[in-house]
Amino acid sequence: METVKTAMFETLIESAQPDGMGGYVFTLEGKSYHIKDTLEISKIAQNHGYIIIY
C-alpha cells in the first residue's frame, strides 16, 4: 500500500527561513534547498511526492 503525503502550502511557506542574501533556506525531509522565491516550495514538495493543499 502506498502512503499519500499531503502538506498545507501555508505551513510549507512558514518553514522557509530567510538566508540573509535575499532568498530562503527551505528544508523538507532532511534535505535543504536554497531558493529565491517561496513559490518554488510547491515544486520541491511535489518532487518529494506530496500533494499540496492550498
Rosetta silent file (secondary structure, phi, psi, omega in degrees, C-alpha in Angstrom):
SEQUENCE: METVKTAMFETLIESAQPDGMGGYVFTLEGKSYHIKDTLEISKIAQNHGYIIIY
SCORE:     score description
SCORE:     0.000 S_00000001
   1 L     0.000  133.282 -178.977    0.000    0.000    0.000 S_00000001
   2 L   -87.377  140.358  177.873    1.331    3.411   -0.983 S_00000001
   3 L   -86.434  134.812  176.088    1.404    6.263    1.517 S_00000001
   4 L   -98.159  124.057  179.707   -0.226    9.519    0.467 S_00000001
   5 E  -106.402  128.761  176.872    1.664   12.581    1.692 S_00000001
   6 E  -123.604  155.299  177.707   -0.145   15.904    1.934 S_00000001
   7 E  -149.554  141.628  174.702    1.045   19.326    3.046 S_00000001
   8 E   -80.003  129.472 -178.817   -0.598   22.694    3.578 S_00000001
   9 H   -56.814  -43.811 -178.946    1.011   25.323    1.340 S_00000001
  10 H   -60.790  -39.191  179.607    0.890   27.943    4.111 S_00000001
  11 H   -66.228  -41.890  178.536    2.709   25.615    6.518 S_00000001
  12 H   -62.236  -43.482  179.996    5.435   24.897    3.988 S_00000001
  13 H   -63.327  -39.347  179.724    5.980   28.607    3.345 S_00000001
  14 H   -62.783  -24.957 -178.002    6.212   29.308    7.088 S_00000001
  15 L   -82.642  -11.234  177.268    9.073   26.808    7.342 S_00000001
  16 L   -75.535  129.808 -178.350   11.231   28.724    4.825 S_00000001
  17 E  -109.744  135.836  176.876   13.847   30.816    6.614 S_00000001
  18 E   -57.091  139.548 -178.794   15.493   33.945    5.150 S_00000001
  19 L   -97.358    0.562  178.785   19.102   33.242    4.153 S_00000001
  20 L    82.587   -0.986  179.916   20.334   36.832    4.555 S_00000001
  21 L  -123.421   21.010  179.078   21.047   37.137    0.810 S_00000001
  22 L    90.909    0.613  178.821   17.534   37.836   -0.425 S_00000001
  23 L  -121.300 -157.607 -177.407   16.488   34.209   -0.672 S_00000001
  24 E  -140.758  157.280  169.476   15.377   31.434    1.641 S_00000001
  25 E  -111.036  124.492 -179.519   16.505   28.097    3.008 S_00000001
  26 E  -122.711  127.245 -179.260   13.757   25.503    2.844 S_00000001
  27 E  -116.971  131.490  178.932   14.200   22.045    4.374 S_00000001
  28 E  -140.139  125.265  179.696   11.970   19.089    3.604 S_00000001
  29 L    53.119   40.870  175.737   12.562   15.516    4.757 S_00000001
  30 L    81.636   -1.055  178.787   16.098   16.381    5.867 S_00000001
  31 E  -109.022  129.527 -178.463   17.167   17.937    2.558 S_00000001
  32 E   -98.499  142.519  179.022   17.839   21.684    2.407 S_00000001
  33 E  -127.370  136.611  172.910   17.176   23.862   -0.613 S_00000001
  34 E   -98.322  117.367 -175.951   18.350   27.424   -1.257 S_00000001
  35 E  -123.921  156.239  179.188   15.538   29.164   -3.109 S_00000001
  36 L   -94.472  -26.911 -174.959   14.954   32.694   -4.357 S_00000001
  37 L  -139.160  137.307 -178.205   11.157   32.677   -4.126 S_00000001
  38 L   -64.321  -16.665  177.851    8.806   30.824   -1.785 S_00000001
  39 L   -67.434  -17.591  176.613    6.693   29.807   -4.789 S_00000001
  40 H   -68.620  -18.351 -176.023    9.437   27.254   -5.587 S_00000001
  41 H   -61.688  -38.406  179.811    8.348   25.318   -2.490 S_00000001
  42 H   -57.995  -47.724 -179.139    5.355   23.746   -4.262 S_00000001
  43 H   -62.470  -42.738  179.702    7.563   22.181   -6.938 S_00000001
  44 H   -62.041  -47.582 -179.102   10.032   20.874   -4.352 S_00000001
  45 H   -62.890  -39.946  177.912    7.271   19.314   -2.253 S_00000001
  46 H   -64.531  -37.192  176.614    5.699   17.723   -5.330 S_00000001
  47 H   -63.926  -25.434  176.725    9.094   16.260   -6.273 S_00000001
  48 L   -86.957    1.559  177.604    9.093   14.643   -2.803 S_00000001
  49 L    91.024   14.133 -179.546    5.714   13.087   -3.587 S_00000001
  50 E   -85.852  146.893  167.251    3.498   15.494   -1.647 S_00000001
  51 E   -97.966  124.012 -175.867    0.035   16.601   -2.658 S_00000001
  52 E   -90.931  131.978  175.995   -0.188   20.310   -1.845 S_00000001
  53 E  -104.718  120.010 -176.997   -3.342   21.683   -0.229 S_00000001
  54 L   -96.136    0.000    0.000   -3.870   25.369   -0.970 S_00000001
